[in-house]
Amino acid sequence: MIRIEEVEHTADLRLRLCVDDESEIYKGVVEAIRFATEVEVAAEVESTAVLNLKGDIEDQIFDMANELIYHLSKGLFPVELSKEGELLKISLGRVVKDPHLEVKALTYHDLMLRKTDDGFCTYLVFDI
């Protein structure tokens, strides 16, 4: 299960993301961006992106989120994810409801995945 809540931050948008299982973190990042922007996407796949998951989990979250933000700026957003080894295949659909908030980038600030009583949690601080 994915849990997202907004946490007060002075300038940027800060979300707390928790997942029950570490393998859900990639889907959690997608849902966090959807939560932040309220974007809606058509179910039909229009294109595909492949991300090489390298480095530690925080680097992977950072790279993935910023890749998704780039695609969102082009009018595309994930409809499906599949992970095979070190590769994350992202199936993208056309945005049908534009974001209500422009997210520019994910920062590294507070980006540390930790095991807690709530599962695996991290903070996502977005530059808006």
N, CA, C and O atoms as CSV, one atom per row, in Angstrom:
chain,resi,resn,atom,element,x,y,z
A,1,MET,N,N,0.840,-1.175,0.000
A,1,MET,CA,C,0.000,0.000,0.000
A,1,MET,C,C,0.892,1.248,0.000
A,1,MET,O,O,1.936,1.281,0.651
A,2,ILE,N,N,0.463,2.263,-0.736
A,2,ILE,CA,C,1.202,3.522,-0.867
A,2,ILE,C,C,0.481,4.590,-0.063
A,2,ILE,O,O,-0.732,4.765,-0.184
A,3,ARG,N,N,1.245,5.305,0.764
A,3,ARG,CA,C,0.684,6.394,1.560
A,3,ARG,C,C,1.482,7.661,1.291
A,3,ARG,O,O,2.712,7.658,1.347
A,4,ILE,N,N,0.766,8.748,0.996
A,4,ILE,CA,C,1.398,10.029,0.665
A,4,ILE,C,C,0.718,11.112,1.481
A,4,ILE,O,O,-0.509,11.170,1.565
A,5,GLU,N,N,1.524,11.960,2.075
A,5,GLU,CA,C,0.971,13.109,2.778
A,5,GLU,C,C,1.875,14.315,2.553
A,5,GLU,O,O,3.097,14.193,2.470
A,6,GLU,N,N,1.245,15.475,2.457
A,6,GLU,CA,C,2.021,16.709,2.325
A,6,GLU,C,C,2.503,17.120,3.705
A,6,GLU,O,O,1.756,17.061,4.682
A,7,VAL,N,N,3.751,17.534,3.771
A,7,VAL,CA,C,4.374,17.977,5.011
A,7,VAL,C,C,4.799,19.428,4.806
A,7,VAL,O,O,5.366,19.777,3.771
A,8,GLU,N,N,4.523,20.258,5.791
A,8,GLU,CA,C,4.826,21.682,5.667
A,8,GLU,C,C,6.303,21.908,5.321
A,8,GLU,O,O,7.200,21.270,5.873
A,9,HIS,N,N,6.516,22.828,4.398
A,9,HIS,CA,C,7.863,23.200,3.964
A,9,HIS,C,C,7.845,24.678,3.634
A,9,HIS,O,O,6.839,25.190,3.142
A,10,THR,N,N,8.939,25.370,3.897
A,10,THR,CA,C,8.948,26.827,3.740
A,10,THR,C,C,8.803,27.302,2.301
A,10,THR,O,O,8.101,28.283,2.056
A,11,ALA,N,N,9.440,26.644,1.348
A,11,ALA,CA,C,9.433,27.171,-0.016
A,11,ALA,C,C,8.931,26.171,-1.052
A,11,ALA,O,O,8.158,26.530,-1.940
A,12,ASP,N,N,9.358,24.952,-0.946
A,12,ASP,CA,C,9.045,23.947,-1.953
A,12,ASP,C,C,7.891,23.060,-1.494
A,12,ASP,O,O,7.289,23.303,-0.448
A,13,LEU,N,N,7.593,22.041,-2.274
A,13,LEU,CA,C,6.566,21.068,-1.920
A,13,LEU,C,C,7.258,19.847,-1.331
A,13,LEU,O,O,8.124,19.252,-1.973
A,14,ARG,N,N,6.882,19.471,-0.112
A,14,ARG,CA,C,7.490,18.329,0.574
A,14,ARG,C,C,6.403,17.295,0.858
A,14,ARG,O,O,5.393,17.585,1.499
A,15,LEU,N,N,6.643,16.073,0.356
A,15,LEU,CA,C,5.723,14.972,0.577
A,15,LEU,C,C,6.433,13.866,1.348
A,15,LEU,O,O,7.625,13.625,1.157
A,16,ARG,N,N,5.689,13.202,2.215
A,16,ARG,CA,C,6.196,11.994,2.868
A,16,ARG,C,C,5.563,10.816,2.140
A,16,ARG,O,O,4.340,10.695,2.067
A,17,LEU,N,N,6.406,9.963,1.613
A,17,LEU,CA,C,5.976,8.796,0.860
A,17,LEU,C,C,6.350,7.547,1.641
A,17,LEU,O,O,7.512,7.358,1.999
A,18,CYS,N,N,5.364,6.694,1.904
A,18,CYS,CA,C,5.609,5.415,2.573
A,18,CYS,C,C,4.987,4.291,1.757
A,18,CYS,O,O,3.894,4.431,1.208
A,19,VAL,N,N,5.697,3.183,1.687
A,19,VAL,CA,C,5.204,1.988,1.007
A,19,VAL,C,C,5.416,0.798,1.930
A,19,VAL,O,O,6.342,0.792,2.741
A,20,ASP,N,N,4.565,-0.200,1.809
A,20,ASP,CA,C,4.693,-1.390,2.659
A,20,ASP,C,C,5.926,-2.205,2.305
A,20,ASP,O,O,6.613,-2.724,3.185
A,21,ASP,N,N,6.199,-2.314,1.015
A,21,ASP,CA,C,7.313,-3.122,0.531
A,21,ASP,C,C,8.216,-2.243,-0.319
A,21,ASP,O,O,7.731,-1.423,-1.098
A,22,GLU,N,N,9.509,-2.405,-0.176
A,22,GLU,CA,C,10.465,-1.573,-0.901
A,22,GLU,C,C,10.259,-1.624,-2.415
A,22,GLU,O,O,10.556,-0.658,-3.118
A,23,SER,N,N,9.749,-2.758,-2.918
A,23,SER,CA,C,9.521,-2.889,-4.356
A,23,SER,C,C,8.420,-1.952,-4.866
A,23,SER,O,O,8.314,-1.736,-6.074
A,24,GLU,N,N,7.605,-1.396,-3.976
A,24,GLU,CA,C,6.536,-0.472,-4.361
A,24,GLU,C,C,7.014,0.965,-4.521
A,24,GLU,O,O,6.232,1.832,-4.909
A,25,ILE,N,N,8.272,1.228,-4.230
A,25,ILE,CA,C,8.749,2.614,-4.194
A,25,ILE,C,C,8.632,3.294,-5.555
A,25,ILE,O,O,8.331,4.486,-5.614
A,26,TYR,N,N,8.858,2.577,-6.637
A,26,TYR,CA,C,8.789,3.190,-7.966
A,26,TYR,C,C,7.356,3.636,-8.272
A,26,TYR,O,O,7.133,4.751,-8.745
A,27,LYS,N,N,6.399,2.765,-8.002
A,27,LYS,CA,C,4.994,3.142,-8.192
A,27,LYS,C,C,4.635,4.284,-7.237
A,27,LYS,O,O,3.849,5.165,-7.586
A,28,GLY,N,N,5.204,4.265,-6.050
A,28,GLY,CA,C,4.962,5.336,-5.089
A,28,GLY,C,C,5.422,6.693,-5.594
A,28,GLY,O,O,4.763,7.705,-5.352
A,29,VAL,N,N,6.539,6.718,-6.288
A,29,VAL,CA,C,7.036,7.980,-6.855
A,29,VAL,C,C,6.050,8.506,-7.904
A,29,VAL,O,O,5.758,9.702,-7.944
A,30,VAL,N,N,5.544,7.611,-8.745
A,30,VAL,CA,C,4.538,8.003,-9.739
A,30,VAL,C,C,3.320,8.596,-9.032
A,30,VAL,O,O,2.827,9.659,-9.410
A,31,GLU,N,N,2.847,7.901,-8.010
A,31,GLU,CA,C,1.652,8.361,-7.295
A,31,GLU,C,C,1.908,9.660,-6.544
A,31,GLU,O,O,0.996,10.475,-6.404
A,32,ALA,N,N,3.110,9.869,-6.065
A,32,ALA,CA,C,3.443,11.128,-5.388
A,32,ALA,C,C,3.381,12.307,-6.361
A,32,ALA,O,O,2.885,13.378,-6.011
A,33,ILE,N,N,3.882,12.109,-7.571
A,33,ILE,CA,C,3.814,13.180,-8.573
A,33,ILE,C,C,2.362,13.409,-8.980
A,33,ILE,O,O,1.944,14.552,-9.165
A,34,ARG,N,N,1.597,12.340,-9.119
A,34,ARG,CA,C,0.174,12.483,-9.433
A,34,ARG,C,C,-0.536,13.236,-8.294
A,34,ARG,O,O,-1.360,14.113,-8.557
A,35,PHE,N,N,-0.227,12.905,-7.052
A,35,PHE,CA,C,-0.792,13.558,-5.873
A,35,PHE,C,C,-0.469,15.055,-5.896
A,35,PHE,O,O,-1.337,15.887,-5.634
A,36,ALA,N,N,0.769,15.386,-6.207
A,36,ALA,CA,C,1.216,16.778,-6.192
A,36,ALA,C,C,0.588,17.608,-7.307
A,36,ALA,O,O,0.266,18.780,-7.107
A,37,THR,N,N,0.417,17.005,-8.470
A,37,THR,CA,C,-0.011,17.760,-9.654
A,37,THR,C,C,-1.482,17.572,-10.001
A,37,THR,O,O,-2.053,18.377,-10.736
A,38,GLU,N,N,-2.099,16.517,-9.480
A,38,GLU,CA,C,-3.476,16.141,-9.813
A,38,GLU,C,C,-3.655,15.869,-11.304
A,38,GLU,O,O,-4.745,16.043,-11.849
A,39,VAL,N,N,-2.582,15.443,-11.952
A,39,VAL,CA,C,-2.616,15.143,-13.377
A,39,VAL,C,C,-3.466,13.901,-13.623
A,39,VAL,O,O,-3.513,12.992,-12.794
A,40,GLU,N,N,-4.131,13.875,-14.763
A,40,GLU,CA,C,-4.869,12.683,-15.197
A,40,GLU,C,C,-4.341,12.292,-16.565
A,40,GLU,O,O,-3.971,13.145,-17.372
A,41,VAL,N,N,-4.311,10.990,-16.815
A,41,VAL,CA,C,-3.701,10.479,-18.036
A,41,VAL,C,C,-4.611,9.429,-18.671
A,41,VAL,O,O,-5.285,8.668,-17.977
A,42,ALA,N,N,-4.617,9.405,-20.009
A,42,ALA,CA,C,-5.364,8.383,-20.751
A,42,ALA,C,C,-4.698,7.026,-20.537
A,42,ALA,O,O,-3.483,6.943,-20.358
A,43,ALA,N,N,-5.493,5.978,-20.558
A,43,ALA,CA,C,-4.984,4.630,-20.298
A,43,ALA,C,C,-4.176,4.059,-21.465
A,43,ALA,O,O,-3.374,3.146,-21.270
A,44,GLU,N,N,-4.379,4.582,-22.667
A,44,GLU,CA,C,-3.684,4.060,-23.835
A,44,GLU,C,C,-2.208,4.470,-23.798
A,44,GLU,O,O,-1.875,5.625,-23.532
A,45,VAL,N,N,-1.344,3.506,-24.069
A,45,VAL,CA,C,0.097,3.764,-24.096
A,45,VAL,C,C,0.457,4.459,-25.394
A,45,VAL,O,O,0.158,3.963,-26.480
A,46,GLU,N,N,1.105,5.618,-25.274
A,46,GLU,CA,C,1.520,6.379,-26.450
A,46,GLU,C,C,3.006,6.208,-26.743
A,46,GLU,O,O,3.420,6.231,-27.902
A,47,SER,N,N,3.800,6.038,-25.701
A,47,SER,CA,C,5.233,5.810,-25.889
A,47,SER,C,C,5.800,5.117,-24.659
A,47,SER,O,O,5.121,4.940,-23.647
A,48,THR,N,N,7.052,4.734,-24.777
A,48,THR,CA,C,7.711,4.016,-23.697
A,48,THR,C,C,9.080,4.626,-23.441
A,48,THR,O,O,9.788,5.017,-24.369
A,49,ALA,N,N,9.435,4.698,-22.176
A,49,ALA,CA,C,10.774,5.134,-21.774
A,49,ALA,C,C,11.397,4.008,-20.957
A,49,ALA,O,O,10.694,3.286,-20.251
A,50,VAL,N,N,12.699,3.863,-21.054
A,50,VAL,CA,C,13.408,2.857,-20.274
A,50,VAL,C,C,14.469,3.576,-19.456
A,50,VAL,O,O,15.274,4.341,-19.988
A,51,LEU,N,N,14.456,3.319,-18.160
A,51,LEU,CA,C,15.390,3.956,-17.247
A,51,LEU,C,C,16.300,2.886,-16.665
A,51,LEU,O,O,15.829,1.879,-16.135
A,52,ASN,N,N,17.604,3.109,-16.765
A,52,ASN,CA,C,18.579,2.202,-16.177
A,52,ASN,C,C,18.715,2.564,-14.705
A,52,ASN,O,O,19.171,3.658,-14.375
A,53,LEU,N,N,18.328,1.666,-13.829
A,53,LEU,CA,C,18.353,1.919,-12.390
A,53,LEU,C,C,19.765,1.664,-11.868
A,53,LEU,O,O,20.150,0.522,-11.616
A,54,LYS,N,N,20.520,2.733,-11.713
A,54,LYS,CA,C,21.894,2.598,-11.230
A,54,LYS,C,C,22.049,3.381,-9.931
A,54,LYS,O,O,21.254,4.271,-9.625
A,55,GLY,N,N,23.069,3.040,-9.189
A,55,GLY,CA,C,23.321,3.714,-7.917
A,55,GLY,C,C,22.436,3.166,-6.820
A,55,GLY,O,O,21.768,2.146,-6.990
A,56,ASP,N,N,22.438,3.860,-5.687
A,56,ASP,CA,C,21.603,3.414,-4.570
A,56,ASP,C,C,20.153,3.808,-4.813
A,56,ASP,O,O,19.847,4.502,-5.783
A,57,ILE,N,N,19.264,3.365,-3.935
A,57,ILE,CA,C,17.830,3.569,-4.134
A,57,ILE,C,C,17.477,5.052,-4.198
A,57,ILE,O,O,16.581,5.436,-4.950
A,58,GLU,N,N,18.158,5.886,-3.428
A,58,GLU,CA,C,17.879,7.322,-3.472
A,58,GLU,C,C,18.236,7.915,-4.838
A,58,GLU,O,O,17.506,8.760,-5.359
A,59,ASP,N,N,19.352,7.475,-5.415
A,59,ASP,CA,C,19.721,7.928,-6.768
A,59,ASP,C,C,18.667,7.477,-7.783
A,59,ASP,O,O,18.321,8.221,-8.700
A,60,GLN,N,N,18.166,6.262,-7.611
A,60,GLN,CA,C,17.153,5.735,-8.519
A,60,GLN,C,C,15.855,6.538,-8.414
A,60,GLN,O,O,15.236,6.862,-9.428
A,61,ILE,N,N,15.451,6.854,-7.189
A,61,ILE,CA,C,14.244,7.663,-6.982
A,61,ILE,C,C,14.440,9.037,-7.614
A,61,ILE,O,O,13.554,9.534,-8.310
A,62,PHE,N,N,15.580,9.642,-7.377
A,62,PHE,CA,C,15.887,10.972,-7.921
A,62,PHE,C,C,15.835,10.952,-9.449
A,62,PHE,O,O,15.164,11.780,-10.064
A,63,ASP,N,N,16.543,10.006,-10.053
A,63,ASP,CA,C,16.582,9.923,-11.517
A,63,ASP,C,C,15.193,9.653,-12.096
A,63,ASP,O,O,14.798,10.273,-13.083
A,64,MET,N,N,14.458,8.733,-11.485
A,64,MET,CA,C,13.139,8.382,-11.983
A,64,MET,C,C,12.188,9.566,-11.902
A,64,MET,O,O,11.508,9.888,-12.877
A,65,ALA,N,N,12.137,10.214,-10.748
A,65,ALA,CA,C,11.217,11.343,-10.572
A,65,ALA,C,C,11.507,12.448,-11.572
A,65,ALA,O,O,10.582,13.015,-12.153
A,66,ASN,N,N,12.758,12.756,-11.777
A,66,ASN,CA,C,13.087,13.825,-12.713
A,66,ASN,C,C,12.825,13.426,-14.160
A,66,ASN,O,O,12.498,14.276,-14.987
A,67,GLU,N,N,12.964,12.149,-14.469
A,67,GLU,CA,C,12.574,11.648,-15.796
A,67,GLU,C,C,11.064,11.804,-15.988
A,67,GLU,O,O,10.611,12.233,-17.050
A,68,LEU,N,N,10.294,11.456,-14.966
A,68,LEU,CA,C,8.835,11.585,-15.052
A,68,LEU,C,C,8.412,13.046,-15.178
A,68,LEU,O,O,7.483,13.365,-15.921
A,69,ILE,N,N,9.085,13.919,-14.461
A,69,ILE,CA,C,8.780,15.355,-14.546
A,69,ILE,C,C,9.063,15.859,-15.959
A,69,ILE,O,O,8.298,16.663,-16.491
A,70,TYR,N,N,10.145,15.398,-16.566
A,70,TYR,CA,C,10.458,15.776,-17.948
A,70,TYR,C,C,9.328,15.323,-18.880
A,70,TYR,O,O,8.840,16.112,-19.690
A,71,HIS,N,N,8.911,14.061,-18.771
A,71,HIS,CA,C,7.849,13.556,-19.641
A,71,HIS,C,C,6.534,14.287,-19.387
A,71,HIS,O,O,5.771,14.536,-20.320
A,72,LEU,N,N,6.269,14.629,-18.140
A,72,LEU,CA,C,5.057,15.379,-17.815
A,72,LEU,C,C,5.072,16.736,-18.520
A,72,LEU,O,O,4.036,17.209,-18.986
A,73,SER,N,N,6.242,17.353,-18.596
A,73,SER,CA,C,6.344,18.647,-19.295
A,73,SER,C,C,6.067,18.508,-20.788
A,73,SER,O,O,5.760,19.496,-21.456
A,74,LYS,N,N,6.172,17.296,-21.313
A,74,LYS,CA,C,5.892,17.010,-22.729
A,74,LYS,C,C,4.473,16.456,-22.928
A,74,LYS,O,O,4.108,16.059,-24.035
A,75,GLY,N,N,3.672,16.432,-21.842
A,75,GLY,CA,C,2.288,15.982,-21.951
A,75,GLY,C,C,2.084,14.487,-21.809
A,75,GLY,O,O,1.054,13.961,-22.231
A,76,LEU,N,N,3.054,13.791,-21.218
A,76,LEU,CA,C,2.969,12.344,-21.036
A,76,LEU,C,C,3.169,11.994,-19.565
A,76,LEU,O,O,3.894,12.677,-18.841
A,77,PHE,N,N,2.512,10.912,-19.137
A,77,PHE,CA,C,2.652,10.478,-17.752
A,77,PHE,C,C,2.473,8.961,-17.706
A,77,PHE,O,O,1.760,8.404,-18.540
A,78,PRO,N,N,3.108,8.282,-16.745
A,78,PRO,CA,C,3.053,6.820,-16.696
A,78,PRO,C,C,1.651,6.255,-16.509
A,78,PRO,O,O,0.843,6.767,-15.735
A,79,VAL,N,N,1.394,5.175,-17.252
A,79,VAL,CA,C,0.185,4.383,-17.048
A,79,VAL,C,C,0.550,2.997,-16.525
A,79,VAL,O,O,-0.297,2.280,-15.992
A,80,GLU,N,N,1.820,2.630,-16.685
A,80,GLU,CA,C,2.272,1.318,-16.223
A,80,GLU,C,C,3.782,1.324,-16.055
A,80,GLU,O,O,4.506,1.988,-16.797
A,81,LEU,N,N,4.244,0.568,-15.059
A,81,LEU,CA,C,5.675,0.370,-14.832
A,81,LEU,C,C,5.960,-1.119,-14.818
A,81,LEU,O,O,5.140,-1.910,-14.352
A,82,SER,N,N,7.127,-1.505,-15.331
A,82,SER,CA,C,7.580,-2.890,-15.170
A,82,SER,C,C,9.094,-2.867,-15.006
A,82,SER,O,O,9.805,-2.173,-15.733
A,83,LYS,N,N,9.566,-3.636,-14.042
A,83,LYS,CA,C,10.994,-3.675,-13.721
A,83,LYS,C,C,11.543,-5.036,-14.091
A,83,LYS,O,O,11.001,-6.070,-13.701
A,84,GLU,N,N,12.628,-5.019,-14.851
A,84,GLU,CA,C,13.320,-6.247,-15.217
A,84,GLU,C,C,14.792,-6.032,-14.914
A,84,GLU,O,O,15.491,-5.329,-15.644
A,85,GLY,N,N,15.257,-6.643,-13.829
A,85,GLY,CA,C,16.649,-6.450,-13.436
A,85,GLY,C,C,16.905,-4.990,-13.108
A,85,GLY,O,O,16.250,-4.408,-12.244
A,86,GLU,N,N,17.865,-4.411,-13.810
A,86,GLU,CA,C,18.252,-3.014,-13.584
A,86,GLU,C,C,17.477,-2.023,-14.458
A,86,GLU,O,O,17.728,-0.820,-14.398
A,87,LEU,N,N,16.539,-2.518,-15.267
A,87,LEU,CA,C,15.803,-1.649,-16.171
A,87,LEU,C,C,14.362,-1.454,-15.694
A,87,LEU,O,O,13.685,-2.398,-15.287
A,88,LEU,N,N,13.922,-0.210,-15.758
A,88,LEU,CA,C,12.541,0.133,-15.435
A,88,LEU,C,C,11.883,0.627,-16.713
A,88,LEU,O,O,12.260,1.664,-17.259
A,89,LYS,N,N,10.892,-0.131,-17.185
A,89,LYS,CA,C,10.151,0.242,-18.391
A,89,LYS,C,C,8.948,1.071,-17.951
A,89,LYS,O,O,8.155,0.641,-17.114
A,90,ILE,N,N,8.825,2.267,-18.529
A,90,ILE,CA,C,7.756,3.192,-18.176
A,90,ILE,C,C,6.868,3.381,-19.395
A,90,ILE,O,O,7.285,3.978,-20.388
A,91,SER,N,N,5.636,2.868,-19.321
A,91,SER,CA,C,4.670,3.056,-20.398
A,91,SER,C,C,3.939,4.367,-20.146
A,91,SER,O,O,3.362,4.569,-19.078
A,92,LEU,N,N,3.966,5.251,-21.130
A,92,LEU,CA,C,3.447,6.609,-20.979
A,92,LEU,C,C,2.184,6.826,-21.793
A,92,LEU,O,O,2.096,6.411,-22.949
A,93,GLY,N,N,1.215,7.476,-21.183
A,93,GLY,CA,C,-0.013,7.857,-21.858
A,93,GLY,C,C,-0.115,9.371,-21.947
A,93,GLY,O,O,0.608,10.094,-21.262
A,94,ARG,N,N,-1.003,9.834,-22.780
A,94,ARG,CA,C,-1.219,11.269,-22.991
A,94,ARG,C,C,-1.967,11.867,-21.801
A,94,ARG,O,O,-2.954,11.299,-21.333
A,95,VAL,N,N,-1.495,13.006,-21.316
A,95,VAL,CA,C,-2.156,13.731,-20.233
A,95,VAL,C,C,-3.492,14.261,-20.739
A,95,VAL,O,O,-3.550,14.897,-21.792
A,96,VAL,N,N,-4.579,14.000,-19.988
A,96,VAL,CA,C,-5.904,14.480,-20.375
A,96,VAL,C,C,-6.407,15.582,-19.439
A,96,VAL,O,O,-7.360,16.291,-19.762
A,97,LYS,N,N,-5.770,15.718,-18.298
A,97,LYS,CA,C,-6.055,16.846,-17.394
A,97,LYS,C,C,-4.714,17.411,-16.972
A,97,LYS,O,O,-3.936,16.756,-16.280
A,98,ASP,N,N,-4.455,18.644,-17.401
A,98,ASP,CA,C,-3.162,19.261,-17.126
A,98,ASP,C,C,-2.909,19.411,-15.637
A,98,ASP,O,O,-3.845,19.545,-14.849
A,99,PRO,N,N,-1.629,19.388,-15.252
A,99,PRO,CA,C,-1.280,19.556,-13.846
A,99,PRO,C,C,-1.753,20.908,-13.318
A,99,PRO,O,O,-1.697,21.912,-14.028
A,100,HIS,N,N,-2.214,20.930,-12.084
A,100,HIS,CA,C,-2.620,22.198,-11.470
A,100,HIS,C,C,-1.414,22.901,-10.848
A,100,HIS,O,O,-1.507,24.057,-10.437
A,101,LEU,N,N,-0.278,22.193,-10.782
A,101,LEU,CA,C,0.940,22.719,-10.181
A,101,LEU,C,C,2.111,22.304,-11.050
A,101,LEU,O,O,2.216,21.139,-11.433
A,102,GLU,N,N,2.995,23.244,-11.366
A,102,GLU,CA,C,4.173,22.908,-12.146
A,102,GLU,C,C,5.285,22.460,-11.207
A,102,GLU,O,O,5.791,23.239,-10.399
A,103,VAL,N,N,5.651,21.198,-11.330
A,103,VAL,CA,C,6.759,20.647,-10.565
A,103,VAL,C,C,7.975,20.716,-11.465
A,103,VAL,O,O,7.977,20.165,-12.566
A,104,LYS,N,N,9.024,21.403,-10.987
A,104,LYS,CA,C,10.214,21.597,-11.828
A,104,LYS,C,C,11.230,20.474,-11.679
A,104,LYS,O,O,11.838,20.055,-12.664
A,105,ALA,N,N,11.422,19.979,-10.450
A,105,ALA,CA,C,12.422,18.936,-10.217
A,105,ALA,C,C,12.284,18.383,-8.817
A,105,ALA,O,O,11.762,19.040,-7.917
A,106,LEU,N,N,12.766,17.150,-8.647
A,106,LEU,CA,C,12.921,16.580,-7.322
A,106,LEU,C,C,14.314,16.936,-6.840
A,106,LEU,O,O,15.274,16.872,-7.607
A,107,THR,N,N,14.431,17.307,-5.579
A,107,THR,CA,C,15.740,17.614,-5.001
A,107,THR,C,C,16.231,16.410,-4.198
A,107,THR,O,O,15.476,15.474,-3.938
A,108,TYR,N,N,17.499,16.450,-3.811
A,108,TYR,CA,C,18.048,15.404,-2.948
A,108,TYR,C,C,17.765,15.684,-1.467
A,108,TYR,O,O,18.041,14.833,-0.621
A,109,HIS,N,N,17.222,16.858,-1.143
A,109,HIS,CA,C,16.983,17.239,0.251
A,109,HIS,C,C,16.041,16.231,0.926
A,109,HIS,O,O,14.935,16.000,0.438
A,110,ASP,N,N,16.466,15.637,2.032
A,110,ASP,CA,C,15.699,14.656,2.815
A,110,ASP,C,C,15.390,13.364,2.064
A,110,ASP,O,O,14.552,12.583,2.514
A,111,LEU,N,N,16.035,13.127,0.951
A,111,LEU,CA,C,15.766,11.926,0.154
A,111,LEU,C,C,16.592,10.760,0.701
A,111,LEU,O,O,17.718,10.517,0.266
A,112,MET,N,N,16.005,10.047,1.663
A,112,MET,CA,C,16.649,8.878,2.245
A,112,MET,C,C,15.562,7.872,2.602
A,112,MET,O,O,14.718,8.131,3.460
A,113,LEU,N,N,15.593,6.730,1.939
A,113,LEU,CA,C,14.598,5.696,2.200
A,113,LEU,C,C,14.970,4.975,3.489
A,113,LEU,O,O,16.073,4.447,3.627
A,114,ARG,N,N,14.024,4.963,4.436
A,114,ARG,CA,C,14.267,4.355,5.747
A,114,ARG,C,C,13.181,3.331,6.052
A,114,ARG,O,O,12.030,3.483,5.642
A,115,LYS,N,N,13.562,2.299,6.771
A,115,LYS,CA,C,12.590,1.322,7.290
A,115,LYS,C,C,12.028,1.903,8.579
A,115,LYS,O,O,12.780,2.221,9.500
A,116,THR,N,N,10.692,2.043,8.649
A,116,THR,CA,C,10.030,2.595,9.825
A,116,THR,C,C,8.860,1.696,10.206
A,116,THR,O,O,8.624,0.669,9.568
A,117,ASP,N,N,8.141,2.077,11.229
A,117,ASP,CA,C,6.928,1.345,11.610
A,117,ASP,C,C,5.857,1.433,10.525
A,117,ASP,O,O,4.963,0.589,10.462
A,118,ASP,N,N,5.947,2.468,9.662
A,118,ASP,CA,C,4.989,2.666,8.571
A,118,ASP,C,C,5.402,1.938,7.289
A,118,ASP,O,O,4.706,2.040,6.279
A,119,GLY,N,N,6.507,1.217,7.310
A,119,GLY,CA,C,7.026,0.563,6.112
A,119,GLY,C,C,8.337,1.203,5.697
A,119,GLY,O,O,9.192,1.483,6.537
A,120,PHE,N,N,8.491,1.430,4.424
A,120,PHE,CA,C,9.675,2.105,3.891
A,120,PHE,C,C,9.254,3.522,3.521
A,120,PHE,O,O,8.351,3.708,2.705
A,121,CYS,N,N,9.905,4.524,4.116
A,121,CYS,CA,C,9.466,5.914,3.959
A,121,CYS,C,C,10.612,6.815,3.547
A,121,CYS,O,O,11.772,6.577,3.882
A,122,THR,N,N,10.258,7.853,2.814
A,122,THR,CA,C,11.201,8.904,2.447
A,122,THR,C,C,10.430,10.199,2.296
A,122,THR,O,O,9.200,10.201,2.244
A,123,TYR,N,N,11.159,11.295,2.227
A,123,TYR,CA,C,10.571,12.582,1.904
A,123,TYR,C,C,10.956,12.930,0.483
A,123,TYR,O,O,12.097,12.725,0.068
A,124,LEU,N,N,9.995,13.459,-0.260
A,124,LEU,CA,C,10.224,13.944,-1.608
A,124,LEU,C,C,10.029,15.461,-1.577
A,124,LEU,O,O,8.926,15.950,-1.329
A,125,VAL,N,N,11.097,16.189,-1.829
A,125,VAL,CA,C,11.017,17.655,-1.838
A,125,VAL,C,C,11.155,18.097,-3.281
A,125,VAL,O,O,12.197,17.916,-3.910
A,126,PHE,N,N,10.065,18.689,-3.798
A,126,PHE,CA,C,10.011,19.126,-5.181
A,126,PHE,C,C,10.217,20.632,-5.274
A,126,PHE,O,O,9.664,21.398,-4.485
A,127,ASP,N,N,11.019,21.043,-6.245
A,127,ASP,CA,C,11.160,22.446,-6.585
A,127,ASP,C,C,9.950,22.810,-7.449
A,127,ASP,O,O,9.708,22.198,-8.489
A,128,ILE,N,N,9.198,23.814,-7.002
A,128,ILE,CA,C,8.000,24.210,-7.747
A,128,ILE,C,C,8.088,25.647,-8.198
A,128,ILE,O,O,7.166,26.150,-8.840
